[in-house]
């Protein structure tokens, strides 16, 4: 099993580090949080829970990060639906 060079997080064999994935540190942190939260709870977190889980300061920052992850194909979401983030 490999480890992410930025944070030391264990990565599955098919998962690459944030640098290899082309993610920013904050996008990587949010993706790790989503990978932790969704399987444990069975639904995606609210924006407030994402702010708290990633220690960011605003929902608008989370919105930008979600958009970036969606553009890169790591997540998908249904527009205008609460808690609709899905890991791809």
C-alpha positions in Angstrom: 0.0 0.0 0.0 1.3 3.4 -0.9 1.1 6.7 1.1 0.3 10.2 0.0 3.5 12.3 0.0 1.7 15.4 1.4 -0.1 13.9 4.3 1.0 10.3 4.8 -2.6 9.0 4.3 -2.6 5.4 3.2 -3.8 5.0 -0.4 -5.4 2.0 -2.0 -3.3 0.6 -4.8 -5.5 2.2 -7.5 -5.5 5.6 -5.7 -2.8 8.1 -6.5 -1.5 10.9 -4.4 -2.9 14.4 -4.6 0.1 15.6 -6.6 -0.5 12.8 -9.1 -4.2 13.5 -9.2 -3.7 17.2 -9.8 -5.5 18.3 -6.7 -4.7 21.2 -4.4 -4.0 20.4 -0.8 -7.5 21.6 0.2 -9.2 19.6 -2.5 -7.3 16.5 -1.3 -8.3 17.2 2.3 -12.0 17.5 1.3 -11.8 14.4 -0.8 -10.3 12.4 2.1 -13.1 13.8 4.4 -15.8 12.7 1.9 -14.2 9.2 1.6 -14.3 9.0 5.4 -17.8 10.5 6.0 -19.9 8.9 3.3 -19.3 5.2 4.0 -19.7 5.7 7.7 -22.9 7.6 7.5 -24.5 6.4 4.3 -25.1 9.9 3.0 -23.0 12.9 2.1 -22.2 15.6 4.6 -23.8 19.0 4.6 -21.8 22.1 3.7 -21.6 22.9 7.4 -20.2 19.5 8.2 -17.7 19.8 5.4 -16.6 23.2 6.8 -16.1 21.7 10.2 -14.5 18.5 8.9 -11.9 20.3 6.8 -11.4 23.3 9.1 -12.1 25.8 6.3 -13.8 29.0 7.2 -16.7 29.3 4.7 -19.3 27.4 2.8 -18.3 29.4 -0.3 -14.8 27.9 -0.1 -16.4 24.4 0.2 -18.5 25.2 -2.9 -15.4 26.1 -4.9 -13.6 22.9 -3.8 -16.7 20.7 -4.6 -16.8 22.3 -8.0 -13.1 21.5 -8.6 -13.5 17.9 -7.5 -16.6 17.6 -9.7 -14.8 19.0 -12.8 -11.9 16.6 -12.3 -14.4 13.6 -12.0 -13.8 12.6 -8.4 -17.3 13.3 -7.3 -20.7 14.0 -8.9 -23.7 15.8 -7.4 -27.3 16.5 -8.3 -27.9 20.2 -8.7 -30.2 21.9 -6.2 -30.3 18.8 -3.9 -29.1 18.7 -0.4 -26.5 16.1 0.6 -26.2 14.8 -3.0 -22.4 14.5 -3.3 -21.4 11.0 -4.5 -17.9 9.6 -4.8 -17.0 8.4 -8.4 
